[in-house]
Amino acid sequence: MSNTWKTFTPEKYREETGRLVHFNAKTVNSNAALVGIRLEPEAALDLPYISLRTLLGGGFTFPLDYAEGGAAVAGIMKQINLILADAPEAAAAGPEEKAAVKEGIREARSSAYSTGTKRVDHRLRQVLIPKADAADGYVSMTPITSGSLCALFFAPETGLVTCHNAAAKADPEGPLRRLRQAQFGIGGANPQNVGCLVRSMQRPLMVGAPGFCGSVRAAFALYHKGVDLDVHTPGGFHQAVRDYAAFREQALLVPEGLGRITMETRQEEERLVARIARAVLDLAAEARETLITFAHLLPQEELIPQTDPEVYALVSPKVRPTVLRGLLDPNLRPLCAQWPRKMAELTVARMLAANARTGLSLLRLDGAARSGLEGIMEGVFR
């Protein structure tokens, strides 16, 4: 195209600016029937994600693109953009031309416009979205990327991502990290046939495919197996039992005749035993957070009775011993008779378990001592 300025009437400029759009279906498929859409400021949304509508609500203005006319209007559109940028190349434009362009763009940005929306071309995709008050419960939507929004981020010289990557390249040791971009052939060999913003759509951000979330795996393991109360696994439960074992060896198992158990000693024992029970509850609370976070992905095998709204158990009915289900899901505790006592008995039993590798236990208890510990823990578990 020649660089010589071509004069157009103010009416022609206003006609072209009145048909400019934010969305152009030909960027999806250049052979599709023409569809162009321009949003008005009232279409703005206040939502926590980036889109044309949310950024309109933030006071952003966007460049507009032509949809009708194809390459035939590329020349006048170039001059419109030069006038808007007050570029030196627009010096030849008369004052009436400049006024018509600026007024036309101002009117376009304040009004809605659409063309070709009466039917959906078979070359465009359609997505069914649930909608309660729609016929059959769904509406059909056709996704179209906004060239105007892409220009904000990916315009060849002024886009936010373009400028960011240029700064990152200029200072490789600096704090900025280069954002990876893909290369799409949108618009084909002659993008101007589709629109003037198509080149901004050819370099989208490229991110890696999401990997499997380890927390999801953990949630399913907790659901199907319950929490592992292994006293030999490093953690709060293990340390609390070790501290009680050390205390018991030093303060309680004194040689006969060389000392006696005082009230202060008994109070310290109660404190350490209660600490063991709280360590178990803390372990369960952390596991329960994982289960609650991914509850929407877990199987819904058991509906807990007398809950409003309906609540499903966070742990499988197959988990054994069943008292562990109440540990992870408090809603299940009323379904287990004498749950606090049974949980205390299980905890003491796990405290006495031998290490599978060495065959050694952290401590030993006789029947009376075991019953005393269970009584203290029962009070904590209530």
ChimeraX attribute file (.defattr): number of C-alpha atoms within 10 A of each C-alpha:
attribute: neighborCount
match mode: 1-to-1
recipient: residues
	/A:1	5
	/A:2	6
	/A:3	7
	/A:4	8
	/A:5	14
	/A:6	11
	/A:7	12
	/A:8	14
	/A:9	12
	/A:10	17
	/A:11	13
	/A:12	14
	/A:13	23
	/A:14	20
	/A:15	14
	/A:16	19
	/A:17	26
	/A:18	20
	/A:19	21
	/A:20	25
	/A:21	28
	/A:22	25
	/A:23	24
	/A:24	30
	/A:25	26
	/A:26	24
	/A:27	24
	/A:28	17
	/A:29	18
	/A:30	17
	/A:31	13
	/A:32	15
	/A:33	17
	/A:34	19
	/A:35	22
	/A:36	23
	/A:37	21
	/A:38	25
	/A:39	20
	/A:40	15
	/A:41	17
	/A:42	12
	/A:43	13
	/A:44	17
	/A:45	16
	/A:46	11
	/A:47	11
	/A:48	7
	/A:49	10
	/A:50	9
	/A:51	16
	/A:52	25
	/A:53	20
	/A:54	17
	/A:55	18
	/A:56	19
	/A:57	17
	/A:58	12
	/A:59	10
	/A:60	12
	/A:61	15
	/A:62	17
	/A:63	19
	/A:64	26
	/A:65	25
	/A:66	26
	/A:67	26
	/A:68	20
	/A:69	13
	/A:70	15
	/A:71	18
	/A:72	11
	/A:73	17
	/A:74	19
	/A:75	16
	/A:76	19
	/A:77	21
	/A:78	12
	/A:79	23
	/A:80	23
	/A:81	17
	/A:82	17
	/A:83	21
	/A:84	15
	/A:85	11
	/A:86	12
	/A:87	11
	/A:88	9
	/A:89	14
	/A:90	17
	/A:91	13
	/A:92	13
	/A:93	16
	/A:94	13
	/A:95	11
	/A:96	11
	/A:97	22
	/A:98	21
	/A:99	15
	/A:100	20
	/A:101	25
	/A:102	18
	/A:103	14
	/A:104	22
	/A:105	21
	/A:106	13
	/A:107	14
	/A:108	21
	/A:109	22
	/A:110	12
	/A:111	13
	/A:112	17
	/A:113	16
	/A:114	17
	/A:115	15
	/A:116	13
	/A:117	12
	/A:118	8
	/A:119	8
	/A:120	17
	/A:121	18
	/A:122	9
	/A:123	14
	/A:124	16
	/A:125	14
	/A:126	14
	/A:127	11
	/A:128	11
	/A:129	12
	/A:130	12
	/A:131	12
	/A:132	10
	/A:133	9
	/A:134	10
	/A:135	8
	/A:136	9
	/A:137	11
	/A:138	14
	/A:139	15
	/A:140	12
	/A:141	12
	/A:142	13
	/A:143	12
	/A:144	18
	/A:145	17
	/A:146	23
	/A:147	28
	/A:148	25
	/A:149	24
	/A:150	25
	/A:151	23
	/A:152	19
	/A:153	20
	/A:154	24
	/A:155	23
	/A:156	14
	/A:157	12
	/A:158	13
	/A:159	16
	/A:160	16
	/A:161	24
	/A:162	21
	/A:163	16
	/A:164	17
	/A:165	18
	/A:166	14
	/A:167	15
	/A:168	17
	/A:169	14
	/A:170	11
	/A:171	12
	/A:172	11
	/A:173	9
	/A:174	10
	/A:175	8
	/A:176	15
	/A:177	14
	/A:178	15
	/A:179	13
	/A:180	13
	/A:181	16
	/A:182	10
	/A:183	11
	/A:184	12
	/A:185	12
	/A:186	20
	/A:187	21
	/A:188	14
	/A:189	8
	/A:190	11
	/A:191	19
	/A:192	19
	/A:193	21
	/A:194	28
	/A:195	26
	/A:196	24
	/A:197	26
	/A:198	27
	/A:199	20
	/A:200	22
	/A:201	23
	/A:202	20
	/A:203	22
	/A:204	16
	/A:205	13
	/A:206	11
	/A:207	10
	/A:208	6
	/A:209	6
	/A:210	6
	/A:211	6
	/A:212	8
	/A:213	8
	/A:214	8
	/A:215	13
	/A:216	17
	/A:217	12
	/A:218	14
	/A:219	25
	/A:220	21
	/A:221	14
	/A:222	22
	/A:223	26
	/A:224	17
	/A:225	17
	/A:226	24
	/A:227	20
	/A:228	11
	/A:229	17
	/A:230	16
	/A:231	24
	/A:232	20
	/A:233	12
	/A:234	9
	/A:235	12
	/A:236	17
	/A:237	24
	/A:238	19
	/A:239	16
	/A:240	20
	/A:241	24
	/A:242	18
	/A:243	15
	/A:244	21
	/A:245	17
	/A:246	13
	/A:247	16
	/A:248	17
	/A:249	11
	/A:250	10
	/A:251	16
	/A:252	17
	/A:253	12
	/A:254	13
	/A:255	8
	/A:256	7
	/A:257	6
	/A:258	6
	/A:259	11
	/A:260	13
	/A:261	11
	/A:262	11
	/A:263	9
	/A:264	9
	/A:265	15
	/A:266	13
	/A:267	11
	/A:268	15
	/A:269	19
	/A:270	18
	/A:271	13
	/A:272	19
	/A:273	24
	/A:274	20
	/A:275	20
	/A:276	26
	/A:277	26
	/A:278	18
	/A:279	19
	/A:280	21
	/A:281	17
	/A:282	14
	/A:283	19
	/A:284	20
	/A:285	15
	/A:286	11
	/A:287	20
	/A:288	23
	/A:289	13
	/A:290	17
	/A:291	25
	/A:292	14
	/A:293	13
	/A:294	17
	/A:295	20
	/A:296	9
	/A:297	12
	/A:298	20
	/A:299	15
	/A:300	14
	/A:301	12
	/A:302	13
	/A:303	12
	/A:304	15
	/A:305	13
	/A:306	8
	/A:307	10
	/A:308	7
	/A:309	6
	/A:310	9
	/A:311	14
	/A:312	18
	/A:313	23
	/A:314	31
	/A:315	32
	/A:316	21
	/A:317	13
	/A:318	12
	/A:319	16
	/A:320	12
	/A:321	11
	/A:322	19
	/A:323	22
	/A:324	23
	/A:325	26
	/A:326	21
	/A:327	25
	/A:328	26
	/A:329	18
	/A:330	13
	/A:331	17
	/A:332	20
	/A:333	19
	/A:334	10
	/A:335	13
	/A:336	13
	/A:337	10
	/A:338	13
	/A:339	21
	/A:340	22
	/A:341	20
	/A:342	18
	/A:343	24
	/A:344	23
	/A:345	19
	/A:346	16
	/A:347	22
	/A:348	21
	/A:349	13
	/A:350	15
	/A:351	24
	/A:352	17
	/A:353	18
	/A:354	16
	/A:355	14
	/A:356	9
	/A:357	6
	/A:358	7
	/A:359	8
	/A:360	12
	/A:361	15
	/A:362	18
	/A:363	16
	/A:364	12
	/A:365	12
	/A:366	7
	/A:367	7
	/A:368	8
	/A:369	11
	/A:370	15
	/A:371	14
	/A:372	12
	/A:373	20
	/A:374	23
	/A:375	17
	/A:376	18
	/A:377	24
	/A:378	19
	/A:379	13
	/A:380	18
	/A:381	18
	/A:382	11
